[in-house]
């Protein structure tokens, strides 16, 4: 309670300041002569945006941050965002209703995914499908770890991933094509131009595959054929030195076949059909530099996500399932940044989120609204240290009010050693599904109702004679609260030599009011009726370490080695308390004797590996245009599901074995660096786990070609 009180006091400090703020761009930072003395850096140091919602040099950021630039993405030969993220320290690609990212032990629905600072919508059971995002027009990816709700609100409880697209410096264009195993193809076209006051970018991508099948004797493939299309464009116009306007848009469409057999080998009952996903958004951004110290932004963002699916029985073409999901997200936001002097910068903003959902699984169209205000003050104490104080207040139409403060700081102990520390509160609101879902699986027979629908849902099923036993009085299911967390990160960076850099970050997250499914009743068909409630408190904690070593750095050649390691613990506090009270038991599979479990028997939350390691070797020779790299990723065993009926991870047969994947690629530039040829292999060791990781297709060989022209 004392820690929470301290964090809440931050808001009093923040709002005692003037809520005007100014967003410094890269040139302003470099031109402020007094502050440059404590920001001495090479011209090549990266400028980042996501951590503070204003442009800052990377050396100023006091929280854990990873930057992935376009050169690294190109050398990897990656196609989709999921390919890039799975190789980063502390990030784990998991399959949970799609490909999502696990960060600091949190499930995918706790990490906010942005494109150019605006959120992507369309999560399936909390997971945002990362393969929806092409990487061909990405300038860099900024990854913030730890609770970031003080700036970004809900869904940023674990962290933020911001995909920043390219801006033109001149006129250039490119066309690329890649083809590989499983008839996987990718075609990309991009164009950028900047002349006088006008800048235009355009990008188009087509990605598809014939899928693959681990069970060729059964109907349908493990992954069915699909194709998707991405179109993205941005137009920016600078009216004068003070005012500029940009408008950008993105459209995504995916089509996929669905086929499966509901029957048996003797009595097949085949179902097939098509599914379609569309996702588009539009962003307008007005940038007004009122004075040299004061800059404001007005953003208006609109996004729509829609799915349609129709499946028919093949024997008579009757409808098996026909469904749709339609989500709309609208956010106007005003942000203003003010520079009091060379040591004080204040960023503040106000906005509103308006969401609506229509779906076959909801009784009617549903609406949610969030109004918010945020502020962040950055104070450079001296040449060696900085303190950042921030807070955000959200008012939600259903779950009420939420205050999310944060404090972060860095201290340069010596030219070689830098310390960072941060503490903040995060939150995640109940989503539409947890509030309004009204769904019955017609094949299996179970039902799921959101907390706003449970009373009527139980009543309707009782009248229909489908309830055998009520296990939890629906009147006792209270309005679910937002999940909240307190996040701590302590980091150290050690520049051992000019060639060797070591980093470590210790983290701890304590989460309360975790939203879980709850059995409310048993139906007459033997299946359960579920709803949602706030039940458990969990924690995740661990350490991330990184090593970067420049083996060779000459005028023509570079050879770099990097390695990363994460140790993670993620456990349910309620389970630990129950074990301590002697309330958890398990039967020995050999002796069949029942024993009382100890804390050492408890393996923690499902789907979390204690150990994650990566190692990468990148070589580049600019003189002859040759590059090559090798990247290895290891993931230790992780829990998959309960097998002995006590609903926790405590037995060896409840784990998926650990595994290693190795990816390689090599490239050669020709025609005066206009043509780039690449070959590569993903999952070179051909690791497969058909039962538990069906999305890991085995060894994938590919070849890629890109032709580009450039005019400065």
N, C-alpha and C positions, 0 to 999 in steps of 0.2 A: 504493500500500500504506500510505503514511503517513497519507493521508486516512482510509482505512478504520480504521486503528488508533485514530485520534483519536475517530472515531464510536463505536467499540466501548467506549472508556473511559467514555462517557456512562453505560452500564449499571451500572458500578461505583458511580457517583455516585448513580444513582437508587435502587438496591437497598440502599444504605447508610442510606437514610431509613426511617422507619417506614412500612409498607405500608398503614397506615390513611390514609383520605383523606375529604374532605368536599366535597359538590357544592353550591356556593352558588347560591341562586336569585336572582332579580332584586332582591327586596326586601332580602335580606341584603347584597348588594353596595352598595346605595344607603344602607344604614343603618350601614355601617362608617365612622365619621366620619374616622378617621385616613387611611384609604386613599382617601377621596373627594377629598382635595386633589389627588391625582395622577390622578384619574379624572373631573375636572370636565367635565360634559357636559350637554346638554339632556335633559330627560325623555324626549324622543322618540327618543333614540338607541336603535338596535336591540340587542336581546339575542340572541346566537347560541349554538348548542350544538355543532355538528359539529366545529369546529376543535379543541376541547379535551375533548369529551365531558362538559362541564359548562357551565352558563349563564354567559356572559361578555358584557360590553359589547363592541360591535364595535371600539371604539378600543383594546381590550386585545389584539386578535388579531395575532400577529406573522407570519402566513403569508398568501399570496394567497387572497382570499376574495371571492365575489360573492353578493349577496343579491337575490333576485327576490321582491317581495311580491305579495300577492293583488290589490292595486289595479292594478298593472301588468299582471298576467295577465288581469284582467277587461277592461281597456281594450283590450288586444290582441285580445280575442275568441277566444283560443286554445282548442282542444278537447283536445289531447293533450300529453303532456310533450315529445314531439319538436318540436312547434310552438314551444314556449317556448325550449328550449335552443338551437335552431339560430340564434337571433338574438343570442346572447351572445358577447362578445369572447373569442376563444381556443377556442371550441367549434365543431366542424364536424359536421354530420349526414352520415353516410355510409351507403351501402347495402351491407352485407356480411352476407348471410344474415339480413336484417331491417334495421330502422332503428336504428343505434347511434350513439354520440357519440364523436368523436375529440377528445382533450384533450392539449395540448402535444405533438402529433404521434404519440400512442399510439393503437393500434387500440381498438375498443370494449371488448374483454375485459380491458383494464387499468384501467378505471374502475369503482369500486364504486357501485352504485345502492342507496340505502336509502329506506325509507318509515318515518318516525318512528324512525329509528336502527337499523332491522333490514333485512337484505339481501333483495333480490328474487332468486329463483333462476329457472332455466329459460332458460339461454343456448343459442342455436342456433349451433354452431361458434364459441362465444365471445361472440356478440352477444346482448345482452338487448334485446328488442324494445320500444322506448320508447313505441310507440303503444298498448301494453297499459295505460298509466297515464293515467287521466282527471285533469283539473286542477280540477274543479268544487268540491272540498272542500279545496284546498290553501291553507294560511295563508301559507307562504313556501317558497322553495327556497334551500338553502344549498349553495354550490359551493366546494369546497376544491381547489386546484391544487397539484400536486407530491406526491411519495411520502408516503403516509399510513399505511403499514403499521405504524408504531410504535403506532398506536391501533387500526387496523382489520384488520390482517393481510393475507392474500392478496387479490388483485384490486384493491387500493387503490394500486397501483404508480404510476398516473398521477394519481389524485386520487379525490375522493369527491363524490357528489351526493346530498344528503339532502332528501327531500320531506317537509315537516312539515305535517300535517293540522290542521284547525281545532279549537280548544277553545272551548267556550261561555263567554260572559260573561253571558248572560241567556237569554231564550227568543226564538228566531228561526227562520224557515223560508223556503224559496224554491223556486220551480219555474222552470226555464228550458227553452227550446226553440230550436234553430237548424236552419235548412234552407238547402241550397245546391246548387251545381253537382254533377252526377253523382248526384243524388238522395241526397246526403249529409245525414243527419239526426242530431241529438244532442238527447237529452232527459235533464234532470237534476233530481233532487229532493233537497233537503237539509233537515234539521231538527236543531236544537240547543237544549238547555235545561239550565239550572243552577239548582238550588234547594237551599238549605241545604248538606247534605253530598254530594248526589248530582248528577252531571253526565252527560248522555247526548248523543251525537251519532249521526246516521244519514245515510247518503248513498247514492243509487242513480243509475245512469247507464246509458242505452242509446245506443249509437253504431253507425251502419251506413252503408253506401254501396252503390250499384248498380255500382260499379267504373267502369272506362273502358277504351277499346281504341284503340291506335295502329295496329293491323293488322286492320281490320274484315273483310278478305277471308279471314282465316285462322281456324281453329277455336280458340275460347277467347279470353278478353280479356287485355289487358296486366295489369290488376288485376281479379280476379274479385270478384263481390259478396260482402259479408261483413256480419256484425253481431256486436257484442259487448256484454256486460253487466258492470257493476261494482256490487258492493254492499259497503258499508263501514260499520262501526259501532264505537263506543267507549263503554264505561261506566266511570265513575270514582266511587269512594266514599271520602270522607275520614272515617275512624273518629274521629280526634281531631287535635290539633295536631301529633302526631308520626308517625302512621301513615296511609297512604292506599294504596288498591289500584285498579289500572285493568286492564281487560280489553278488548282490541280485536280485531277480525277483519276480514278482507277476502276477497272472493270475486270472481273474474274468469272469464268464459267467452267464448270466441270461436268462431264457426262460419263456415267459408268453403268455397266451391265450388272444386274444382280441375278444369281442363279443358285438354288439350293434345293435339297430334297427333304421333305417333311416325313416321308415314309421310310420303309425298310428296303433292303435289297430284293426281298421277295415281292413286296408290295410298294413300289415307288409312288411318290406323290410329289411330282416336280413342280417347282414354282420358279418363274423367271419374269424379268421386267427391266425397266430402265429407271435410273435416278438422275436428277439434275440439280446442281448447286449453282446459284448465281450470287455474286457479292460485288457491290459497287459503292463507291463513296466519292464525294466532292468536298473540297476544302477551299475556302477563300480566306486570304490573310491580308489585312491592311496594316502596313508598317508606317508609323508616323513618328519621326524624330522631332519632338516639340522644341527641345533645346539641346545643347550639347550634353547636358546631364540627364535629360529626361526623354525616355522613348516609350512609346505605347504600341500595343498590338490589339487588333480586333479580329477574331477568328470565328468563322461560321462553318461548322462541319456537319455533313449529312451522310449517313451510311445506311445501306439496306442489304440484308442477307436473306436469301430465300432458298428453300429446298422443295423439290417435288419428287414424289416417288409413286410408281404404280406397278404392282406385282400381280400376275395372273397365274392361276393353275393351268398347267400345260394340257391336261387331259380334256378340259372343256372350255378353256379360256375365260372362266369366271374370275371375278376379282378376289384375290387373296387379301391384299392390303393396298389402300390408296391414301396417301397422307401428304401434308404440306406443312411447312413452317416458314413464317414470314416475320422478320424482325426489322424494326426501324429505329435508328439512333440519331438524334439531333442535338447538337451542342453549340450554342453561342458562348463565347468566352472573351473577356477583356483582360489583358495583362499589361501591366505598367512597371517599368523598372527605373529607379532613381539612384543616381550616384551622388551621395552627399559630398564626398571628397575621395581622394585616392585610396582610402582605407575602408570606406563604408559603402556597401551596395545593398539596396533593398528591392526585392522582387515581390509584387503582389498581384492578385488577380481575383476575378469574380466570374462565375459562370453558372450555367444550368444544363442539366442533362435530361432529355425527354425521350423515353423509350416506350415502344409498344410492340406487342407480339400477338399474332394470330396463328392458330395452329389447330390441326385436327385433334390434338391432345388437350386443348383448352376449351372450356365451354363457350367463351366468347372472347372478343378482343380485350387484351389486358394492357394497362398503362402503369408506368412508374416514372416518378420525377425526382430529381436530386438538384437542389440548389446549394452552391458552395462558395466559399471564400478562402483564399490562402495567402500566406505571406512568408517571406524568408529573408533574413538579414545576414549578410556576410561581412564579417569584421576582420580585417587584417591587422593583428595586434602589432607585429613588427616584421622584420625580414624573415623570421623563422616560423611564425605561427599564425593560425587563422581559427576563428570560431564561426560556425554557421548555425543559426537558430531558425527553426521553421515550424509552422503549424497550419493545419487546414481544418475548417469546420464545414461539415456536410449535414444538410437537412433533407431527409428522405421521406417520401410520401407514405411509406409503409413502416420502415423500421425505426424511424425517429431521427435523433441527432447523434452525431459522432464527431469527437474532437481528436485530431491526430497530430501531436507535437513531435518534434525531433530536434536533436542537438548533435553536431558533428564538429570535429576539430582535427587539425594536423599540427605536428611540431617537428621541425627539422633539427634533430639533435646535433648532427654534424653534416658536412657535405656528402657523406656516404649513407647516413642512417636517417630515415623518416618514419615517424609514427603517425598513425591515424586511429581515431576512435569515434564511434557513433552509437547513439541510442535513440530509438523512436518507437512510436506506436503505429501499428497497421490495423486495417480492418477489411472485412469482406462482407458485403451485404448478401442476404438471401437472394437467389436469382428467381426468374420467372418459374422455373421448374419446381423449385422448393416451395413456392407460394401457391401456384395455380394449376399444377399438373393434374389432369384427370384422365388416367390411362388404364386400360385393361388389356393385357396380352391375350388375344383371342385363341392363340395356340396353346400356350402353357397354362394360362388361366389366372395368373396373379394380377393384382391391381395396385396402383400407386396414386395417391392423392396428395397434392400440396396442402399446406396447413390452412389455407383459406378455403379449401374445397372438402376437407375431411368430414366435417359434420354432415353436409348434404350427401357426400358420397356414401358414407356408412348407412345413412337413413334410406337412400335409394336401394342399396343392395339388400338391406333388411326387408324392405317391402317386397323385393323380388324373391325373397327366400334364399339368398345366396350366402348368408352369414351363418356359420355354425357356432362360432364362439367369439365374443368380444373380449380381447385381452387387455385393452387399455381404453378407458372411457374417452371418447373423442372430445368431450367437454373439458377434459384435463389437459389437452394439448394446447399449450399456451402459444401466443404469437412468438415465432422464433426471432431471436436477436441476431445482430450482426456478429460474426466471428471477429475477435480482437486478438492482437498480439503485442508483445513487447520484444523488440529486436535489439541485440547488441552485436557490434562488430569491433574488433581491435586488430589493427594490422601493422605490419612493419615491412619496410622496403630497405634492402641493404645493397648498395652499389659496391660490391666487393672490389672489383677492378673495372677498368674501362670496358672489359669484355664480359664480365659476369655480374648478373643481377639476380638477387634472391628476394622472394616475397613470401609472406605468410599472413593469413587472416584467420582469426579465431571468431566463431560466431555462436550465438545462442538465441533461439526463438521460443518464447512461451506463448501458447495459443489457448484462449478460453472460448467457451461457447461453441465448440466445434459442432457443426451441423451434421447429423448422422441420420440414416434411415432407421425407422422404428416400426416393429411389427405391431399393428393395432388390432387386427382380428384374423381369425382363420375362416376361410370360405368353405362352403360345403363340398367343393371339388378337391379339397385337401391343400390348396394353395393359400398363400398369405395375402393380406391387405397391408400395405405399407404407407407410412407418411414420414414426416421429417420432424426432428426436434433437436434442441441444443442439449448435448449430452456431455461429451468428454472434454478434458483439457489435455493437450499434448505438449511435448517439447522436441525441438531438433537442435542439435549442437554438434560442433566439430571444428575441424581446421582444414584450410586449403593452403597448399604451398605450391610455389612456382619457381622454376629456374630457367633463366635465359642466358645462353652462352654464345658469344660470337667467336666461332672457331677461326674464321677467315673473313677479313674485311679489307680488301684491296681496291684499287681503282676499278678493276674489271670484274672481280669475283667476290661473292659473299657466301659463307656457309655458316648457318646458325642451327643451334640445337636448343630445344626447349622441352621441359617436362613439367607435368603438374600432378598433384596428388590430393585427394580429398578423403578425410576420415569423417564418417557421419554416424551419429546416433539419433534415432527418432523413435520415441516411445510414448505410449499413452499413460498419463499420470494416474488415471483412474484404475487401470489394470495393475500398475505397480502397487497402488494402495490396497487393492483387493488381494494381490499375492501376499503382501505383508500381513494381511489379516487372515491368511490361510484359506481363502475362498476359491482358489483355482486348483484343479486336479487334472491329471492325465494318466492314461493307462499305458503301461509298458507293453509295446507290441510283442515282445518275446515272452516275458513272464506272465503277462496279462494282469499284473498287479497294479492297483491304483495308487498313485503317489501324489503328495501335495507338492505343487510347484514352488520353486524359489525364484528370486529375481534373476539369477543367472540363467535359468531355463528360458526366460522370456526373450525372444529375438527382436522385439520391437514392431514397428508398423510394417505392413506388407509393402512390397515393391521397393524397398530401400536397401541399397548395398552399403555395407560398412566401408568398403574400399573402392575408390575409383582412381585410375592412373592413366595418363596419356604421355606419349613421347613423340616428338616431331623433329625431323631433320630436313631443312630446306637449303637447297643450293641454287645459286643463280650466277651465270656468267653473262654480263651485259655486252661483252665484246663480240662473242659468237652467238648470242641470243638463245643460249641453252639454259633450261631450268629443270630441276627434278626435286622430288620430295618423297619422304616416307613418313607415315603417321600411324601410330599404334594406339589403341584404346583398350584398356582392361576394365571390366566390371566384375566385382566379386559376387558371390551368391546373394540371392535376395528372396524374401518370402513371396509365395504365390497364392496360397490359400489354405484355409484350415482343413485338416483331414481327420482330427480325432474328436470333433464336436465341442471343444471348449472355446472356439471362436478367437483364439490368439495364436501367434506364431511361437511354437515351442518344440517342434519335432523336425528331425533331419529330412523327412520326406515331404515337408511343407516348403522346401526351398527349391529354387531354380539354380542350377550350377552356374558358377562364374564362367566367363568366356573372354576371349581376346579377338579383336578384329584389327586387320592391317589394311591400310589404303595407300596406294602409290600412284604417282603420276609423273610424267616427263613431258617437256615441251620444247619446241624449237621455233624461233622467229625467222621468217624468210621475207624476201622482197622488201628489203630495207625496213624491216620491222612492221610491215603492213599485214603480213600473213603469219598467224600463229597456229602451229599444229601441236596437238596434245594426244597422248595415249595414257591410259590408266587402268587400274583395277581396284575396285572397292571390295572389301572383304576378301582379300587375296588368299587367306587361309581356308576359304570356303566353309566357314563355320555355319552350322544350321542347328536349330532346335525347333523342329516342326510342331511339337506339341505346345510349347510355351511361348515361342517367339516366331510365330508364322510370318511376320512381316519382314524378317531377315531372310532375304531370298537366296543367299549363297553368293558365290563369286560372281561379280559383275564386271565384265570387260567392256571398255568403251574407247572410242576415238572421237576427237573434237577438232574442229577447224573454225578459226575466226579471222575475218578480213576486216580491217579498219582503215579509215583515212582520217586525217586530222589537219586542220588549218587554224592556226592561232590568230 
